[in-house]
Amino acid sequence: MKERTQRCRRIGDQLRGEIAKMLLREIKDPRIGFVTIMDVEVAPDLGHATVFFTVYGSDEELKNTLAGLSSTASFMRREMGRRLHLKRIPQLHFRYDNTTLKGEHLEGIFSQIRNEEEN
């Protein structure tokens, strides 16, 4: 079981790298904003992968980016199959990762508490 987890993690890292490269160099969908691929979690059977991303901007930009990413999923999957030489390339599902936003919010709260304690 541990090997399967390590294998899924390794494949997820490979997929993350390839998706990031494609977004930077090849995919020119105007709906996709300033996006960062945070992580890729691959199912143990390699059938599906959840791609966690962040995007800076409004809710509308998030919605457009998600639509753009979803529409490029089959192209990305096909390209990764060609580049990574894996027997099975998982279906890609994109999910917004708001962890960074939550972290910034918490940092603001901590900063405010420190400022109040100093005064």
C-alpha positions in Angstrom: 0.0 0.0 0.0 2.8 2.4 0.8 4.4 1.8 -2.6 1.1 2.7 -4.3 0.9 6.0 -2.3 4.5 6.9 -3.3 3.7 5.9 -6.9 0.6 8.1 -7.0 2.6 11.0 -5.4 5.4 10.6 -8.0 2.9 10.5 -10.9 1.1 13.5 -9.5 4.3 15.5 -9.4 5.0 14.6 -13.0 1.6 15.6 -14.1 1.8 18.9 -12.1 5.1 19.7 -13.9 3.7 19.0 -17.3 0.5 20.9 -16.7 2.4 23.9 -15.5 4.7 23.8 -18.6 1.7 23.5 -21.0 0.0 26.5 -19.3 3.1 28.6 -19.6 4.1 27.7 -23.1 1.3 26.1 -25.1 -2.2 26.8 -23.9 -3.3 30.2 -25.0 -7.0 30.2 -23.8 -7.8 33.8 -23.0 -10.2 32.6 -20.2 -7.3 31.3 -18.2 -5.9 33.9 -15.8 -2.7 34.0 -13.8 -3.0 30.5 -12.5 -0.6 28.4 -10.3 -0.9 24.6 -10.1 -0.5 23.8 -6.4 -0.9 20.0 -6.4 -2.2 17.0 -8.2 -3.7 14.1 -6.3 -3.9 10.9 -8.3 -6.4 8.1 -7.5 -4.8 4.7 -6.6 -6.2 3.1 -9.8 -4.8 6.1 -11.9 -8.2 6.6 -13.4 -8.7 10.2 -12.1 -6.5 13.1 -10.9 -7.6 16.2 -9.1 -5.6 19.2 -10.1 -5.6 21.9 -7.4 -5.0 25.4 -8.6 -5.0 29.0 -7.5 -5.8 32.1 -9.5 -5.4 35.7 -8.6 -8.4 37.9 -9.4 -12.1 38.2 -9.0 -14.7 35.5 -8.7 -15.5 36.0 -12.4 -11.8 35.4 -13.3 -11.9 32.2 -11.2 -15.0 31.0 -13.0 -13.5 31.8 -16.4 -10.2 30.1 -15.5 -12.0 27.0 -14.3 -13.9 26.8 -17.6 -10.7 27.3 -19.6 -8.8 24.7 -17.7 -11.7 22.2 -18.0 -11.9 22.7 -21.7 -8.2 22.0 -22.2 -8.2 18.8 -20.0 -8.4 16.4 -23.0 -5.6 18.2 -24.8 -3.4 18.1 -21.6 -4.2 14.4 -21.1 -3.3 13.6 -24.7 0.0 15.5 -24.5 1.0 14.0 -21.2 0.4 10.5 -22.6 2.8 11.3 -25.4 5.4 12.9 -23.1 5.4 10.8 -20.0 5.0 7.4 -21.6 2.7 6.1 -18.8 0.4 3.2 -19.6 -2.6 5.1 -18.2 -3.1 8.9 -18.0 -5.8 9.8 -15.5 -8.8 12.0 -16.3 -8.1 15.5 -15.1 -10.5 17.3 -12.7 -9.7 20.9 -11.7 -10.5 22.3 -8.3 -9.8 25.7 -6.9 -7.4 25.7 -3.9 -8.1 28.6 -1.6 -5.4 27.5 1.0 -3.3 30.5 0.0 -6.2 32.9 0.5 -7.0 31.4 3.9 -3.3 31.7 4.9 -3.2 35.3 3.9 -6.3 36.0 5.9 -4.9 34.3 9.0 -1.6 36.2 8.6 -3.6 39.4 8.6 -5.4 38.4 11.8 -2.1 37.5 13.5 -0.6 40.8 12.4 -3.5 42.7 13.8 -3.2 40.9 17.1 0.5 41.6 17.3 -0.1 45.3 16.6 -2.8 45.5 19.3 -0.5 43.8 21.8 2.3 46.3 21.1 0.0 49.3 21.8 
